[in-house]
Each structure stands twice: as structure tokens, then as C-alpha cells.
Amino acid sequence: MANEDYKAAYERQRRAREKAEQLLEDRTGELHEAHGSLLQAYNRLKNQKAQLVHNEKLASIGQLAAGVAHEINTPAAYVKGNVLLTKRYFEMVLTAVCDYELLLKDCVAGKVTPEDISARQQAIKKTADLTYLAEDIPEMMADTLQGIERIENIVTSLKDFSRPDQAEAVMFDLNACVDNTLKVAWNQIKYKAELHTSFAELPEIPGQPGSLSQVFLNLLVNAAHAITDFGEIWVNTYVEKEFAVVEIIDNGDGIPEDIKTKIFDPFFTTKEVGKGTGLGLSITDSIIKKHGGRIGLESEVGKGTTFKVFLPLVRPD
């Protein structure tokens, strides 16, 4: 009997062990499936967040499009004017060259006296106004090149701003990033404020310059919108301990104390319906945190607002 009891107990333990192993295997499979589902959901959320940031950037470009077009049209207009004037000048010079060729032929043929040569030469010079052309053409070419460079800078800044970031951080020039963003936002600023800039010498820092351009654009446009009539905006960069700092200051209306803690919340906005998504500062805060940085806020109603963006000089672990 003892032997049969032992066998029965052994069999019960074996069945219990197999049941436990099967249960563990089932649970492991369920956990694996759940992990896969969570990973897929995380990747979808990550991609949607990246797309949201990019869409906000494209929306900003759409809002700035009219201003950017104006910024391009102004230099394009005087470049066109200078080209048309150059065409006229070229025709005048070509006429003078033809007249000089005719005078040279008459001289070779002995058809003119020295007095005639001098008189005809003075007449050609006066008709073509060569002295004036010699002074005006170099200045006009310099203005034209300056206008083309202005257009090129605006287009390059807009292209850099709109380009999606790579997944990995890169080393980049923070001052150049801020400066390019100022060019994109200039039409939003120039009618609302006098701009003051002070860029300290900074080392290259790790990050995603395209995303950070969105940060600075949001802060600059908000600074311009905070000014009721015409005011001032200061943009400064410097190093503070282990951070590169971008400081954007305005002397606008300021932020009331009761909403300071809400301005970084998604969809919170003080603008009229249809004039803001409420995502600008939320995305700004998210991008800065992604870079291992932080954003500081100081504001007083009636005196203005200061935003400080702190970005690590070295890549966070």
C-alpha cells in the first residue's frame, strides 16, 4: 500500500508540475504577445509624435508663407529692376562701341582730321554717358548680388527649417540655428518690435537642429504677438555651467500668474478661436526635454516675458 500511495502522490505531483509548466508557458506567451503589442503601440505613438511635431512645423511655415514671400519679393523686385537697367546700359555701351569702330575705320581711311576725331570721340562719350556708367554699373552689380544673397539666405533658412530631423542627434552650431530661425520669422517680428541680438561664442552641441528651430520659432512668434503696438525683442546666447542658453525677451503684455503653469499644457491657448492650435508651447517643452534640457519662464504683467532654453553641451546618457 505504501508503494501504491507513493506512486499516486508522485503522479499527482507530476500532473501538477506539468500543469504549472503549461500555465507558465501560456502566461509567457501572453506576456510576449502583450509586449509585442505594447512595443507596436509605443512605436506608433513615437511616430505620431514625430509627425505631430513636423505637422506643427509645416503649419508654422504656412502661417509665415505670406511674410516669407514678401521678404523674397522685396529683393527680387530691385534685382529685376537692376537687370532691366543693365540691359539698357549694355545697349548704350554697344552703341558706343559701334560708333568707335566706325570712327576707327574713318581714321584708317584718312577721312577725318584730328579735330574731327576729338569732336566725334567727345560726342560718343557724351551720348553713351560712359563716365556715369563706369561709376553706376559696379554699384548696381553689388546691389544685385546683395539681393540675390538675401533671397538665397531666406530660401536656405526655410529649407533647413522645414527639413525633417534625423533620428540620431548631430553636432550643430546653435547660433546658426537661432540666426536661421530669425530669418524665417523676421517678417513676423519687424512690424512689431525692434530686434536686438547678442550671440556669444558657443561650442557645437548635440541635438536635432530642425526640431530646435521649431522651438525658437514658437518663442519668437509668441514674443511678437505679446507686443500690442511696437516694442523690443532681445535674443541672446551664452554658456551657463554645463548648458548652452538661448534667451528670448520681450517687453510685451506679460503672462498672468494664474496661467503660467498652464501655458505648456497641450491645446491651452489664450488666442482667439482659429488663431492657434495650443500645441506650440507644449511641443516646445517636449522637444527641449527630449534634448535633456529645460525651459525657464519669467514674466510680469505689463513689463514683458523672458524664456530661457537650457540645452546640454554634451549629449545626455
C-alpha positions, 0 to 999 in steps of 0.5 A: 500500500505504501508503494501504491500511495507513493506512486499516486502522490508522485503522479499527482505531483507530476500532473501538477508540475506539468500543469504549472509548466503549461500555465507558465508557458501560456502566461509567457506567451501572453506576456510576449504577445502583450509586449509585442503589442505594447512595443507596436503601440509605443512605436506608433505613438513615437511616430505620431509624435514625430509627425505631430511635431513636423505637422506643427512645423509645416503649419508654422511655415504656412502661417509665415508663407505670406511674410516669407514671400514678401521678404523674397519679393522685396529683393527680387523686385530691385534685382529685376529692376537692376537687370532691366537697367543693365540691359539698357546700359549694355545697349548704350555701351554697344552703341558706343562701341559701334560708333568707335569702330566706325570712327576707327575705320574713318581714321584708317581711311584718312577721312577725318582730321584730328579735330574731327576725331576729338569732336566725334570721340567727345560726342560718343562719350557724351551720348553713351554717358560712359563716365556715369556708367563706369561709376553706376554699373559696379554699384548696381552689380553689388546691389544685385548680388546683395539681393540675390544673397538675401533671397538665397539666405531666406530660401536656405533658412526655410529649407533647413527649417522645414527639413525633417530631423534625423533620428540620431542627434548631430553636432550643430552650431546653435547660433546658426540655428537661432540666426536661421530661425530669425530669418524665417520669422523676421517678417513676423517680428519687424512690424512689431518690435525692434530686434536686438541680438547678442550671440556669444561664442558657443561650442557645437552641441548635440541635438536635432537642429530642425526640431530646435528651430521649431522651438525658437520659432514658437518663442519668437512668434509668441514674443511678437504677438505679446507686443500690442503696438511696437516694442523690443525683442532681445535674443541672446546666447551664452554658456551657463555651467554645463548648458548652452542658453538661448534667451528670448525677451520681450517687453510685451503684455506679460503672462498672468500668474494664474496661467503660467503653469498652464501655458505648456499644457497641450491645446491651452491657448489664450488666442482667439478661436482659429488663431492657434492650435495650443500645441506650440508651447507644449511641443516646445517643452517636449522637444527641449526635454527630449534634448535633456534640457529645460525651459525657464519662464519669467514674466510680469504683467505689463513689463514683458516675458523672458524664456530661457532654453537650457540645452546640454553641451554634451549629449545626455546618457 
